[in-house]
Amino acid sequence: MDPREVEALISAAMPDAQVNVRSPDGTHFEALIVSDAFEGQRTLARHRVVYATLGERVGQEIHALSLRTLTPAEAAAE
């Protein structure tokens, strides 16, 4: 799977998010997602939101997914 496809799937479900996905091999992915929707949520809840956008692809075409999920304020502080 191409990283752009993963970005498109996440962006379609989270249109306000800034999404950046990388993959060295097309099965292991690293994603940075910045969204106001993460405000007030713990890390696990944020990750569940992202996994829900990808559905059954996780564990199949997407063998591994490393997530960084930040609010805009958290991203700006970095």
Contacts in CASP RR format, 6 or more apart in sequence:
PFRMAT RR
TARGET T0000
AUTHOR 0000-0000-0000
METHOD contacts of the structure
MODEL  1
MDPREVEALISAAMPDAQVNVRSPDGTHFEALIVSDAFEGQRTLARHRVV
YATLGERVGQEIHALSLRTLTPAEAAAE
1 23 0 8 1.000
1 26 0 8 1.000
1 27 0 8 1.000
1 57 0 8 1.000
1 61 0 8 1.000
1 62 0 8 1.000
2 23 0 8 1.000
2 26 0 8 1.000
3 21 0 8 1.000
3 22 0 8 1.000
3 23 0 8 1.000
3 26 0 8 1.000
3 29 0 8 1.000
4 21 0 8 1.000
6 21 0 8 1.000
6 23 0 8 1.000
6 29 0 8 1.000
6 31 0 8 1.000
6 54 0 8 1.000
6 62 0 8 1.000
7 19 0 8 1.000
7 20 0 8 1.000
7 21 0 8 1.000
7 31 0 8 1.000
9 53 0 8 1.000
9 54 0 8 1.000
9 57 0 8 1.000
10 17 0 8 1.000
10 19 0 8 1.000
10 21 0 8 1.000
10 31 0 8 1.000
10 33 0 8 1.000
10 50 0 8 1.000
10 53 0 8 1.000
10 54 0 8 1.000
11 17 0 8 1.000
11 19 0 8 1.000
12 53 0 8 1.000
13 52 0 8 1.000
13 53 0 8 1.000
14 33 0 8 1.000
14 35 0 8 1.000
14 37 0 8 1.000
14 49 0 8 1.000
14 50 0 8 1.000
14 53 0 8 1.000
16 35 0 8 1.000
16 36 0 8 1.000
16 37 0 8 1.000
17 33 0 8 1.000
17 34 0 8 1.000
17 35 0 8 1.000
17 37 0 8 1.000
18 32 0 8 1.000
18 33 0 8 1.000
18 34 0 8 1.000
18 35 0 8 1.000
18 75 0 8 1.000
19 31 0 8 1.000
19 32 0 8 1.000
19 33 0 8 1.000
20 31 0 8 1.000
20 32 0 8 1.000
20 33 0 8 1.000
21 29 0 8 1.000
21 30 0 8 1.000
21 31 0 8 1.000
21 32 0 8 1.000
22 29 0 8 1.000
22 30 0 8 1.000
22 31 0 8 1.000
23 29 0 8 1.000
23 30 0 8 1.000
27 61 0 8 1.000
27 62 0 8 1.000
27 63 0 8 1.000
27 64 0 8 1.000
28 63 0 8 1.000
28 64 0 8 1.000
28 66 0 8 1.000
29 62 0 8 1.000
29 64 0 8 1.000
29 65 0 8 1.000
29 66 0 8 1.000
30 65 0 8 1.000
30 66 0 8 1.000
30 68 0 8 1.000
31 50 0 8 1.000
31 65 0 8 1.000
31 66 0 8 1.000
31 67 0 8 1.000
31 68 0 8 1.000
32 68 0 8 1.000
32 70 0 8 1.000
33 46 0 8 1.000
33 50 0 8 1.000
33 67 0 8 1.000
33 68 0 8 1.000
33 69 0 8 1.000
33 70 0 8 1.000
34 70 0 8 1.000
34 71 0 8 1.000
34 72 0 8 1.000
34 74 0 8 1.000
34 75 0 8 1.000
35 69 0 8 1.000
35 70 0 8 1.000
35 71 0 8 1.000
35 72 0 8 1.000
36 71 0 8 1.000
36 72 0 8 1.000
37 49 0 8 1.000
38 46 0 8 1.000
38 49 0 8 1.000
38 69 0 8 1.000
38 70 0 8 1.000
38 71 0 8 1.000
39 71 0 8 1.000
40 71 0 8 1.000
41 49 0 8 1.000
43 69 0 8 1.000
46 67 0 8 1.000
46 69 0 8 1.000
47 67 0 8 1.000
47 69 0 8 1.000
49 69 0 8 1.000
50 65 0 8 1.000
50 67 0 8 1.000
50 69 0 8 1.000
51 58 0 8 1.000
51 65 0 8 1.000
54 62 0 8 1.000
54 65 0 8 1.000
58 65 0 8 1.000
70 78 0 8 1.000
END
